[in-house]
């Protein structure tokens, strides 16, 4: 039978104390306020060519993908796009 008397009783160190305050901090403190206010995911599939062109357009304008989508949608709501289907 095994002799458990030879096992060190405190081999894992001391019991940790109270957690530090950083556990209560936001996960990513650098995220923008606009992103923090977005709460609903919007997921859909697009053609690979469209995805590439959309990403490039966002890059060219210095926008995030969601910001470009919001700009496009706002312009659509204000009637700045031609309606191709009626």
N, C-alpha and C positions, 0 to 999 in steps of 0.2 A: 504494500500500500504506500501511497505517496506521503512524504513528510512535509506538511504545509508549514512547519515551524521555521523553515529556512527562507521562506518568501518574505521579502521586504514589505512591511506594512504600508509604507508611504512612497511607493515607487513612482506614482503619478504626480507627485508634488502636492502642494497645499490646495485646499478647496478654494475655488475662486470666490472673490467677494462680490459686491454689487457691480452690475454692468456699468460701463462708462456711458457718458452722455451721448457719444457718437452713435449709439444704436438707435436713438430716437431722431437722429438727423434724417433729412431727406436722402433718398438713394442717390440722386444726381443733382447736387446743388447748382450746377451750371445750366440746367435746362431753362429754357425761356418761359416767361410767364404765359405766353400764348399757348405753348405746348401743354403746360400744366393745366390750363383751363379746358383743353379738349378732353372729353371723357368718353366719347363714343367711337369705337372702331368702325371703319368703312372699308370693307374688303370686297373686291371684285376682280375678275380676270380680264386682261386685255391682250391683244395680239403682241407678239414680241417686238414687231416693228414700231408699234405705237409706244410701248414701254420705253424703248431706246430713244425715240424722238422726244417723248415727254421728259425723260431724265435730262436729255441734252438741253431742252428748252429751259428747264429749271436751273441748270448749271449756267447757261448763258445769261439768265436774268439775276443770278445770285440768290435764288430762292430755294427753299426746301420744297420737296414734292407737294406736301400738303398746302404750302403757301401758294404755289402756282395753281393748284386745284381751286383754292378759295378765291383767288383773283379771277380766274376764268369763270367760275360760277357767279361771282358777284357781277361781272360784266354781262353775263347772260341774263341775270335778273334785271339789270338796268336796261336791257334791250339793245345792247351794243353789238350783239352777234346777229347775223342774218339767220332767219329761221328757214332752214332748208326743207322742213316738213311742216305742212299745215293740215 
